[in-house]
Amino acid sequence: MKNIKVLAIALLAMMASSYAAAQGKIVVLNLQVAIMQTDKAKQVFTELNSKSDYAAMKSKFEGLKSELQTMEKDFNTNGVTWSTDRQAEYSKNFDFKNADFKLLAKKLKAENNAATQRLMADMQPKFQKAMAQLVEAENIGLVLDSGAARFASPDYDITSKVTTLINKM
């Protein structure tokens, strides 16, 4: 995620410097949202979720999450009545399941991040083309990353316009 933000800020800074020469209005853009809201992004993540290995990991993740919640509730409710040995065994079992849960969370996040990075790279040419069209059509002189602006009214945000243009390409 951090690499994506750095890439987005660098791209916006590059674009801002090249477009700032033209006198025009100032706008803000959230690059990641613009691309992640496209039809292509929805398709990519639908395909990812339909992959059997990813779906199996996600299902196991949800199952472990539910099981851990049940175990925690059971321990909080009944743990005081258990022997020390039973508490220790239960705690060990919980720790093993929690480790599996964390590992699956890390794997799922890695899959999502990889898909996001591929998508951001693939969509770069369309993004550049959409931005060029929008800058010319709306006489934009400066594009700032929405995260860099302390405040910007919704009228200054072109994120949805960029998404619409990308979807039309």
N, C-alpha and C positions, 0 to 999 in steps of 0.2 A: 504494500500500500504506500509506503514511504517513497519508493522508487517512482510510483505513478504520480504522486504529488510533485516530486522534484521535476519529473518530465513535463508535467502540465505547466508548472510555473515557468520553466525554461522556455517552453513553446510560446506561452503567452507573452513572456518578456520579449522574445524574438519578434513576435508578431506586433507587439505594442510599439517597439522601437521602429519597425519598418513602416507602420501605419501612422505613427504619431506625426510624421512630417506633414501629412495632409491635415489641414485645419478641419475639424469636425467635432462631432459629439463624443463624449466619453461614455463608455459602457462597461459593464462587468459581465463575466462569463465563468461558469463552473464547468470546465472542460470535461471532467469525469462524469458529471451528471448528464451533460449534453450527449455524450457517447453512450453511457449506460442506459439512457432512456430510448435509444434508437430501436427500431424493429430488429435490426441485426443483433443487437445485444440480447434482446429477449429471446431470439432464436438460438443464440450461442448457449445461453444458460438453460433453456429448455432442453437442448441436446445434451448438455452436461448432466442435468438431472435425470435424463432418461438412460444414460449409460448404466449398464447392469452393475459394474463394480462400484461406481459412485453411489448409485441408489442403495446398494447393499451396505456400503459404509454409512450412509446417512441413516438408514433404517436401524443399523446396529447402534449408531450414536444416539438416536432417539430412544431406543430400548434401554440402553445403559443409563441415560439421563433419568428416565422414569424409574428404573430399578434403584438408582442411587437416592432419588428422592424418597422412595418407599422405605429403603433401608434406614435413611436418616430419621424419618418420622418414627419408624419402629424402634430405633435405638433411643430416641428422645422420649418415647412413650413408655417403653418396657425395659430399657437398659439398666435402670436403677435396681430392678429386681433380679438381674442376671448375676451369675457368679463372675468373679474376676477373670477366670479362664474363658468363659463364654464371651465376655465383653472384649477381651483381647483377640479372640478368634474372629469375632464379628468385625472388629475394627480393622484387622488385617485383611479380611475379605473385602471390606469397603475400600480400603486403600488400593488393593489390586484392581478392583473395578474402576475406581477413580483414575488410576494411571492409564487403563485402557481407554477410558472416556477422554482424557486429555490428549492421548495419542491420536485418537480418531478425530478430535476437534482440530488438531494440528494438520492432519492429512487433508481434511475437508477444506480448511482454510488455504492450504497450499494449492489444491486443485482449483479453487475459486480464484486465487491470485494469479495463477498461471493462465487461466482462461481470460481474466481481465487484462493482463498484460498483452496477450496475443490479440485480443479485441482492440485495445488501444492502438497497437502498432498497425493492425490491418485497417483501422478506420482513419488513420492519419491523413492519407491523401484526400479522402472525402471531406474531412474536417477542414483541411487547408482550402479546398475549393469552395466549401460553404462559407468560410470566413471571408474569402476574397469577394464573393458575390455580395455578402451582407455588408461588408465595409463600403463597397462601391454604391450599393443601393441606398444605404442609409447615411452616407457621408460620415462614417465613423473615423475619428481621429486617434482614439486611444482605447485599447481593450485591456482591462485589468482583471486579474484573477479575483473572483468574488470573495475569496478568503483573505485577500490582501486589503480589501476595502473595509474600513471600519464601519461604514454604513452606506448603503445604496438602496434607494427606493426600487420597488419592483419595475418601475418604468425604465430603469437603466439596465436591467438584466436581460441579456439576449440569449440565455441558455436554451430556452424552448424554441426560439427562432432557428438556432443552429441545428437543434435536433430535427426540426421539421424539414429544413433544407437537406440534411444528410439523408433522411428517410426518402426524399424525393429523387435522390441520385441512384 
